[in-house]
Amino acid sequence: MSISTKDLKLLWGRSGNLCAMCRIELSADSDRTTGTHLVGEQAHIVGKKTDGKKSPRSDSLLTEEERDQYHNLVLLCATDHTRIDKDFESYPIERLHKIKTDHELWVREQLAGTVDLAKEAANLVYASLIDATVRELMLGSWCAWSEMAGVYFPRWPEHLPDQTLSLAKRLDAAVWPGQLPRLEASLLHLSKVATDTTVLYSKNVEDSGRGYLQPIRRYKTIYPNPNYDKQRDEYEAWENGIREGFAKWCQAANWFADEVRNSVNPTFFAEAGRFTFMDTVYQLSESERETTTARIGHTLRPSAAV
């Protein structure tokens, strides 16, 4: 599990980008830090590890997923994060919850009347749609399934087609804030590429009964087959189409990740690195990104208020 973009936006926003203990200003991007802007850390109140490798304050009924959610996180500088974990007896769960609550109330009082509610709401909309895209397109486990899904005899996780189409419907119905047009365009472009590839894939597959979908090679279903050559050529053309679709999917995923890092969360897939397909990193050029943003921008009618 990892911390969702929505939970990160909530934590950083409500903490005012300040350490909850010493209140020094923090940055989420290690490349943009200075002597007065330290890298912030999302510290777990209830320890993250549940697999027998104990971490501080890990005894709890919280699930692994719940431990990575906003209510169990406090924003700290590295020094204070180390302090609470080393001296965990002095910083039990209850005390850390109070530190977090007191700090966020203080931030709210300090920022009273200065918070841009429309921008804050837009940030949450973007965070929610980003998390949905990562979840439905299984980007977090891309390496585990993408190679099998786009090469010879392509096999897909059985729920992926339904998830892809569900995401497309959600994005089509979204009320877009209009504040980050390139991010919006990258989301919609990724969804369209994934949907087009899914529609093509679904024309020629069956359930394997083992948790994945697999192709139907009709030219091998009967013998002798008077239409063998024609059906084999059709299958190979379909398989090549899936391979080309996955290269575009990888390309679109990398653009999407770049836009999230540039405008929302600089650590987004930073550790995992770029998406690859068949050991190749596929990327849209800057001109292609600009053209796609302009084209998609004409189809969106952002609401005046979110």
N, C-alpha and C positions, 0 to 999 in steps of 0.2 A: 504494500500500500504506500501511497505518497499523499502529501497535502494537496488538496484541490486548489485550483486558481481562485475559486470563490472564497474559500476559507482564508487564503493568503491575503486577498483584498480586504476582507473584513478585519483581519488581525492588524495589518499595517495601517489601514485607515483609522480604526478606532484607537490605535496606539499613537497616532499622530507621528509615525515614523521615529518614535523615541523609545529608548530603553525604558521598560516599566520600573526599573529600580534606580538607576542613576540619571535617567532622562537625557542622556546624550543623544544627539541626532544620529540616525542610522541610515544606511543605504542597503538596498537589496542587491546591488550590483557591485561585485568586487572590483570591476574595472573602472568604476566611477568614484571610488572612495578617496578621501583626502585625510589629512591629519586630524580634521575635526568631524569627518563623516566615516564612522566605522561600519563594517559589514554587520547587519542585523542577523540574528539567529532566532528561528522559531523553536523555542524550548518547549518540551513536553512537560506538562504538570504531572500527570500520571505517566510513568516511564513507558517508552515505546515498545520495548522488547517483551514478548510474551512466550518465547520459545525455549525458556529455561535459562537463557543467557540474561541474567537479571540486569536491569538498569535501575537507576534511582527512582524510588516511589512506584515501582512497577506492579505491586500487589493491588489488584483492582479487578472488578467485574467488567470493566470496559473492554469491548472487543478491539481487535487490532485496527479496524476501520475507525472506530470512535476515538481512538487515541490520536489520530491524525486530523481530527476536526477542530474547528475554531474554539469550541468551549474548553478544549484541553490544551490549548497553546497560549504561551505568553511571549511577547516580543522582548528580547534581551540583547545586550551587547555580549561579545565573547567572554569578557571578564566576569560578568555577573552570571552568565550561563554556567561557566566553570564553577563559580562559587556555589550555586544552589545544588549542583550535582555532587560536588566533593563534600559539602557540609549538608547532606540531605536531611540529617536529623534536625538541623536548625531551620530547614525549609521544607516542612511537610506539605502535603497536598493542600490542606486548608489554608495555610499561610500564603501559598502561591496564588490561590484563587483570590484571596483578599488583596494581594499586591496588584494583581491584574485588574480587578474591579475598581480599586481605588485610583489606579493610574488612568483607566479609560474614562472614569467620571471626571477626573481632573482635566483630561484632554478636552472633553466635551464642554466643560465650563470655560476653558481658555479659548476655545474656538467658537463659542456661542455667537451666532449672528454672522460668522465669516465662512461657514461651510456652504459650498456650492451643492445644493441638494440634487440638482439635475445631473451634475457630473458624477456625484456619488451613486445615484441610481443607475446611470449609464454604465459605470464601472461594474456594478453587480450584474447587469444584463449581460455584458460582455463575458464576465467571469463564468456565469452560468452556461452560456452557449459554448464557451471554450471547453469547459469540463464535459459537457454533453458530447461534443465532437470527439474528444479523447476517448471517452467511454464507449460510445457507439461504434466508432471506427477501430477500436481496439489498438490505438496508437501506443499505449503503454506496453503492449506485448508484441509490437510490430515484428521484431526479429524472430519471434517464436513461430509465426504463422505466415509471414508474407512470402518467403521463398517458396514454400510449399504451394502457396495460393496462385502464384503467377508463372510457374515454369511448366515443364512437361507433365501431363496428366494433372492439371491443377486441382487441388483440394482446398476447400474453404471450411473454417469453423461453421458449424451448422446454423448458428444464430446470426452470423454476420450479414447475410442479405436482408433479413428483416430489420436489423439494427440500422443498416445503411439507409433503407427506405424510410424508417421512422425518423431518423435525423433529418432527412431531406424535407419531410413534412413539417417538422418543428422549425427549421430555418425559414421555410417558405412563409410560415405563419408569424414569424417574429416581427416585433415592432422595433426597427433598428434605430438606435440613438442618433446615428449620423455623425458622431464625433470622431470616429476612427475609420474613415472610408476604406483604407487599404486593408485593415484587419477584416472588415465586413466583406470586402471583395474576396479575400483569401479564404474565408470560411465558406462562402457560397460557391466559389470555384472548386474547392476541395470536395464539397458535398456533391456537386454536379459530376465531377470526374468519377467519384466513387459510385454514384448512382448509375451513370452510363455503363461502367464496367460491370456492375452488379446485374443490370438488366440483360446485358449480353451473356454473362455467366449463367444466369438462371434459365436460359433457353435450352441448356443441354446438360443438366446435372440430375443426380438422384441422391437420396439419402443413403449413406453407406451403412447406417445403423451403428456406427462407432464414433459418433460425435462430430463427424465432418461430412460435407457434401463431396461428391466425386463425379467426374464426367461420364457421360454415356457414349461409348464408342459403337455407334449403330452399325458401322461397316463390319463389325466383328460379331454381331448378334446372330447371324444365320450363316450357314455354309452349305453349299456354295451360295454366294451373294452376287446376283447379276448386277447390282448397283454398287459393288465394292469400291471401285475407283472414284466414282462421284461422291459417295458418302465419306470416303477417306479424305478426299480433297476438302470437302465441306468441314470436316472435323479439324483438319490442320489449319484452315483459315480461321475457324472459331478460336482455336488455341492460340494462334498468333495474335488475334484481336485481344484476347485476355492478357497476353504478355505486354502488348503495347499499352493497354489500359492501365496495367499496374505500373509501368514506367511513368505514365502521366500522374497516377495516384501518388507515387513517391515524390514526384516533382511538386505536386500541389501541397503535399504534407510538409515539405521543407519550406515552401513559401509561407504557409500558415504558421509554422513554428517560428520563423524569422519575425513575422509581424507581431506575434504574441510577445516575443523577447524584446522587440523594439518599443512596444507601447503599453504593455500590461505587466509582464513578469519576466525580468531579465534572466531568471534561472530556469525558465521553461525548457525542459529537455536539454539543458546545457550539459549535464553530466553524461547523458546517453549519447549525445552527439546527433549528427544528421541522419535522416532516414535513408536507407540504401535499398536497392533492389538488384539482385544478381551481382553483388559486390560493387555496385556503381551508385554514386550520388547523383541523382537527377535534380536539376534546378531550372526554374524559369529565369530568363534574363531580366534585367531591370526594365528594359523597354516592354517586354511581354507583361510584366507585372503592372506597369503603368497603363498599358492598353486595356488589360483586363479590368483594372480598377475603374477606368473611365467608362467602359462598356457596362459593367454591372451597376455603377453609380447611377446611370440613367434609368435603371429599372426599379431603384429603391426610392421610396417616398418617406423619409424619416419624419417621425412625429415631432411636433414643436416642443413637446415636453414628454419626459419618460416617467 
